[in-house]
Amino acid sequence: MPRVSICIPTYNHAKFVGRALDTALEQSEADLEVVVLDDGSTDGTFEIASSYRDPRLRVEGGQRHLGHGENFNRSLDAAKGTYIKILCDDDFLYPGAISRLADGLDRFPDATFATSAWDLLDDVASVKRTRRLLEHAPDDGTLVDLRQIVVSSRLWRNRIGSPSSVLLRKTALTGLRFNPQYRQMMDWDLWLQLLKRGPLVYFPQVLSAYQWHSETLTAKQVPLAQTATDLLTISTVLADSLPDFRAAISSWDVKRLQGLCCLNALQVAALNGWHRRWGLAVQNLRLAVRALLMFLRIG
């Protein structure tokens, strides 16, 4: 059994997948497997991945197109390692990332997963900004619990990072999976569920990069207020299970999240109205009303 599995779920990203694969295979971690899980690509993605010759690599094709969330879960099932990294096919790792995160999970056995600072890149792969969970943290890592995450994020902003930034402890995932109903925030949902089981370990070093471009899910969902849609659903799940979070999340935290969803939906509706996308504007206004009613505990 390898110490770490790097899983790369991919679909029609021939122009990116080679870069992700290169940075995975170039990691300094000695006990490593890399698994590419192609979801029925038609643009040569599978052929590019299959052209690599490395005993640590295996490439799995799909019999049918599963979709983003289900292919992520397929990755979790395929991983044999003690620790699992899901590397999105258009993101990449910096040298030494895997060893540092895995060493952190070794040193902090109570941590359910590890993460670090990460770079946000533009469409030509230039660094736009660096995202940090904490402004200051020791170089050898520090534990961060759910309450700290709630206070810093207001449950609205995923400051932990995407799957490409995170290394998961496989045993902590028992009974948990990405929820495909969330088109934008399924990683945030899983992070919150994991934090219910134990803290994360955070490193201040920049260990991964997320690239924003027109094909990312985030970019595609901007006109739909998809983040607010997902988070509004997550708020109902949280509200129904507050005792399970043992006061780390309060009813006020949930209400504030619903208020933020309302404000975001109104902003997106106004943007759509400005661009005369009337159907989308109406859709987002309805979402804002729904969020407001939930905030007011009506209906």
KEGUGU-208371 format. One line per 2 residues: number of its first residue (from 1); their letters; for each residue x, y, z of C-alpha. Coordinates in Angstrom, 2 decimals, decimal comma. Example, Ala and Ser with C-alpha at 12.3 -4.5 7.8 and 13.67 -1.06 7.14 Angstrom:
1	AS	12,30 -4,50 7,80 | 13,67 -1,06 7,14
//
This chain:
1	MP	0,00 0,00 0,00 | 1,54 3,35 -0,99
3	RV	1,83 6,14 1,52 | 0,14 8,66 -0,82
5	SI	-2,22 8,39 -3,78 | -2,44 11,35 -6,15
7	CI	-5,66 10,96 -8,11 | -6,32 13,13 -11,17
9	PT	-9,99 13,01 -12,25 | -10,14 14,42 -15,76
11	YN	-12,52 15,15 -18,61 | -11,69 16,81 -21,92
13	HA	-8,71 18,75 -20,63 | -6,02 17,58 -23,02
15	KF	-4,30 20,97 -22,89 | -3,92 20,83 -19,09
17	VG	-3,66 17,21 -17,97 | 0,00 16,77 -18,93
19	RA	1,04 19,65 -16,69 | -0,87 18,19 -13,72
21	LD	0,65 14,78 -14,37 | 4,17 16,16 -14,62
23	TA	3,94 17,94 -11,28 | 2,49 14,81 -9,64
25	LE	5,21 12,50 -10,94 | 7,96 15,00 -10,09
27	QS	7,08 15,04 -6,38 | 9,87 14,12 -3,98
29	EA	7,66 11,69 -2,06 | 9,17 8,22 -2,59
31	DL	6,13 6,10 -1,68 | 3,64 7,34 -4,22
33	EV	1,05 6,21 -6,75 | -0,54 8,46 -9,38
35	VV	-3,94 7,51 -10,78 | -5,58 9,27 -13,73
37	LD	-9,34 8,68 -13,93 | -10,62 9,72 -17,32
39	DG	-14,37 10,34 -17,51 | -14,91 9,49 -21,17
41	ST	-12,91 12,30 -22,75 | -13,17 12,81 -26,51
43	DG	-10,31 15,29 -27,03 | -7,26 13,08 -26,55
45	TF	-6,96 13,47 -22,77 | -6,91 9,71 -22,21
47	EI	-4,29 9,20 -24,92 | -2,00 11,87 -23,43
49	AS	-2,17 10,32 -19,97 | -1,63 6,83 -21,37
51	SY	1,51 7,95 -23,21 | 3,42 8,31 -19,92
53	RD	5,69 5,45 -18,94 | 6,13 5,36 -15,19
55	PR	5,64 2,34 -12,89 | 3,92 4,55 -10,30
57	LR	1,21 5,59 -12,77 | -1,99 3,90 -13,78
59	VE	-4,62 5,32 -16,11 | -8,25 4,24 -15,91
61	GG	-10,83 5,01 -18,57 | -14,55 5,21 -17,93
63	QR	-17,27 3,09 -19,47 | -19,64 6,06 -19,33
65	HL	-19,48 9,73 -18,45 | -20,12 10,07 -14,72
67	GH	-19,86 13,79 -14,23 | -17,62 15,90 -12,04
69	GE	-18,73 14,80 -8,57 | -19,04 11,10 -9,29
71	NF	-15,60 11,02 -10,90 | -14,18 12,62 -7,75
73	NR	-15,78 9,83 -5,71 | -14,45 7,27 -8,15
75	SL	-11,01 8,71 -7,38 | -11,51 8,16 -3,64
77	DA	-12,46 4,55 -4,30 | -9,50 3,95 -6,62
79	AK	-6,90 5,34 -4,21 | -4,85 2,72 -2,34
81	GT	-2,76 5,12 -0,27 | -2,91 6,01 3,40
83	YI	-3,30 9,63 2,27 | -5,21 10,84 -0,80
85	KI	-4,61 13,91 -2,92 | -7,22 14,75 -5,55
87	LC	-5,45 16,94 -8,09 | -7,81 18,71 -10,49
89	DD	-6,59 18,25 -14,05 | -6,08 21,98 -14,68
91	DF	-4,25 22,65 -11,39 | -0,75 21,68 -10,35
93	LY	1,54 21,03 -7,40 | 4,73 22,78 -6,44
95	PG	7,83 20,67 -5,61 | 7,78 18,99 -2,22
97	AI	4,06 19,57 -1,65 | 3,09 15,96 -1,03
99	SR	5,89 15,14 1,40 | 5,22 18,24 3,51
101	LA	1,49 17,59 3,76 | 1,94 13,87 4,45
103	DG	4,58 14,54 7,09 | 2,14 16,93 8,73
105	LD	-0,56 14,26 8,91 | 2,01 11,88 10,41
107	RF	2,89 14,43 13,10 | -0,72 15,39 13,85
109	PD	-2,64 12,09 14,11 | -5,85 13,88 15,14
111	AT	-5,97 15,86 11,88 | -8,46 14,57 9,32
113	FA	-6,74 16,37 6,44 | -3,98 18,85 5,64
115	TS	-3,89 22,00 3,53 | -1,64 24,96 2,77
117	AW	-1,50 28,36 1,12 | -2,14 28,26 -2,65
119	DL	-1,75 30,44 -5,70 | -4,66 31,63 -7,83
121	LD	-3,55 31,88 -11,46 | -5,11 33,74 -14,38
123	DV	-5,88 32,21 -17,77 | -2,23 32,47 -18,85
125	AS	-0,95 30,85 -15,63 | 0,39 34,04 -14,04
127	VK	-0,11 34,39 -10,29 | -2,98 36,77 -9,53
129	RT	-2,86 36,38 -5,76 | -1,96 33,94 -3,01
131	RR	-4,70 32,61 -0,75 | -3,99 31,86 2,90
133	LL	-6,16 30,29 5,54 | -4,19 32,02 8,32
135	EH	-2,09 35,16 8,05 | 0,55 33,69 10,33
137	AP	1,37 30,04 11,03 | 4,49 28,10 12,02
139	DD	6,47 26,56 9,18 | 5,98 23,06 10,58
141	GT	2,19 23,40 10,56 | -0,59 24,14 13,03
143	LV	-3,95 22,58 13,84 | -7,11 24,51 12,92
145	DL	-10,48 23,37 14,23 | -13,98 23,79 12,87
147	RQ	-14,85 26,79 15,05 | -11,81 28,68 13,78
149	IV	-12,90 27,95 10,22 | -16,44 29,14 10,92
151	VS	-15,21 32,40 12,44 | -12,78 33,16 9,60
153	SR	-14,99 32,07 6,71 | -18,50 32,88 8,01
155	LW	-19,27 29,53 6,32 | -19,44 31,52 3,10
157	RN	-15,92 31,50 1,70 | -13,88 28,33 1,22
159	RI	-10,55 29,54 2,56 | -9,27 25,99 2,97
161	GS	-8,81 25,55 -0,76 | -9,91 23,23 -3,53
163	PS	-9,18 19,48 -3,55 | -5,86 20,29 -5,26
165	SV	-4,71 22,02 -2,06 | -5,79 19,30 0,34
167	LL	-4,35 15,94 1,41 | -6,95 13,64 2,94
169	RK	-6,49 10,97 5,58 | -8,21 7,92 4,09
171	TA	-9,43 6,54 7,42 | -11,15 9,86 8,20
173	LT	-13,28 9,51 5,04 | -15,21 6,44 6,21
175	GL	-18,83 6,98 5,19 | -18,10 10,36 3,57
177	RF	-18,05 11,29 -0,10 | -18,35 14,36 -2,31
179	NP	-22,02 15,21 -2,79 | -22,65 15,59 -6,55
181	QY	-25,78 17,69 -5,96 | -23,44 20,62 -5,26
183	RQ	-22,15 21,92 -8,57 | -19,81 24,46 -7,01
185	MM	-19,33 23,79 -3,29 | -19,09 20,01 -2,95
187	DW	-15,52 20,30 -1,65 | -16,56 22,84 1,01
189	DL	-19,35 20,52 2,11 | -16,87 17,64 2,52
191	WL	-14,36 19,80 4,39 | -17,04 20,78 6,92
193	QL	-18,02 17,14 7,41 | -14,39 16,16 7,95
195	LK	-13,86 19,02 10,41 | -16,75 17,66 12,42
197	RG	-14,53 14,58 12,96 | -11,30 16,40 13,73
199	PL	-9,15 19,46 12,94 | -7,06 20,09 9,86
201	VY	-3,34 20,84 9,80 | -2,38 24,00 7,92
203	FP	0,97 24,97 6,39 | 1,84 28,56 5,39
205	QV	3,94 27,47 2,41 | 2,42 27,81 -1,07
207	LS	2,18 24,20 -2,24 | -0,36 24,22 -5,09
209	AY	-1,87 26,41 -7,79 | -5,45 26,79 -8,97
211	QW	-5,96 28,18 -12,46 | -8,99 30,31 -13,28
213	HS	-10,09 30,10 -16,92 | -13,32 30,12 -18,88
215	ET	-13,75 26,33 -18,59 | -13,55 26,09 -14,80
217	LT	-16,74 25,26 -12,94 | -16,41 28,48 -10,97
219	AK	-16,31 30,60 -14,11 | -19,25 28,77 -15,67
221	QV	-21,47 29,21 -12,60 | -20,92 32,97 -12,05
223	PL	-24,15 34,09 -13,84 | -26,17 31,53 -11,87
225	AQ	-25,19 32,45 -8,28 | -24,36 28,76 -7,99
227	TA	-22,26 29,32 -4,90 | -25,28 30,82 -3,13
229	TD	-27,53 28,02 -4,38 | -25,22 25,34 -3,00
231	LL	-24,56 27,15 0,27 | -28,26 27,69 0,86
233	TI	-28,76 23,93 0,61 | -25,75 23,36 2,88
235	ST	-27,30 25,78 5,40 | -30,38 23,57 5,70
237	VL	-28,20 20,50 6,25 | -26,26 22,33 8,95
239	AD	-29,44 23,61 10,60 | -30,81 20,08 10,81
241	SL	-27,64 18,69 12,40 | -26,43 21,46 14,72
243	PD	-26,12 19,14 17,77 | -23,65 16,99 15,82
245	FR	-21,30 19,97 15,52 | -21,08 20,35 19,32
247	AA	-21,43 24,18 19,34 | -18,75 24,67 16,65
249	IS	-21,58 25,97 14,43 | -24,44 27,98 15,95
251	SW	-27,91 28,79 14,67 | -26,68 32,38 14,17
253	DV	-23,87 31,11 11,93 | -26,45 29,36 9,76
255	KR	-28,73 32,43 9,67 | -25,81 34,67 8,68
257	LQ	-24,94 32,26 5,87 | -28,50 32,46 4,57
259	GL	-28,33 36,26 4,66 | -25,10 36,21 2,66
261	CC	-26,73 33,91 0,11 | -29,56 36,41 -0,27
263	LN	-27,15 39,31 -0,82 | -25,10 37,36 -3,34
265	AL	-28,16 36,31 -5,32 | -29,32 39,95 -5,44
267	QV	-25,89 41,06 -6,70 | -25,87 38,41 -9,42
269	AA	-29,46 39,27 -10,38 | -28,46 42,94 -10,76
271	LN	-25,46 41,96 -12,90 | -27,66 39,83 -15,13
273	GW	-30,17 42,66 -15,41 | -27,38 45,05 -16,44
275	HR	-26,46 42,65 -19,24 | -30,15 42,13 -20,10
277	RW	-30,07 38,45 -19,26 | -33,61 38,69 -17,95
279	GL	-34,23 34,98 -17,45 | -31,15 34,61 -15,28
281	AV	-32,00 37,81 -13,40 | -35,44 36,42 -12,50
283	QN	-33,91 33,08 -11,51 | -31,51 34,73 -9,12
285	LR	-34,19 37,04 -7,69 | -36,20 33,95 -6,82
287	LA	-33,16 32,51 -5,10 | -32,75 35,75 -3,13
289	VR	-36,38 35,61 -1,97 | -35,96 31,98 -0,94
291	AL	-32,84 32,82 1,05 | -34,55 35,79 2,70
293	LM	-37,52 33,66 3,76 | -35,15 31,12 5,25
295	FL	-33,25 33,87 7,03 | -36,52 35,12 8,51
297	RI	-37,52 31,55 9,39 | -40,63 31,81 7,22
299	G	-41,67 28,73 5,25
//
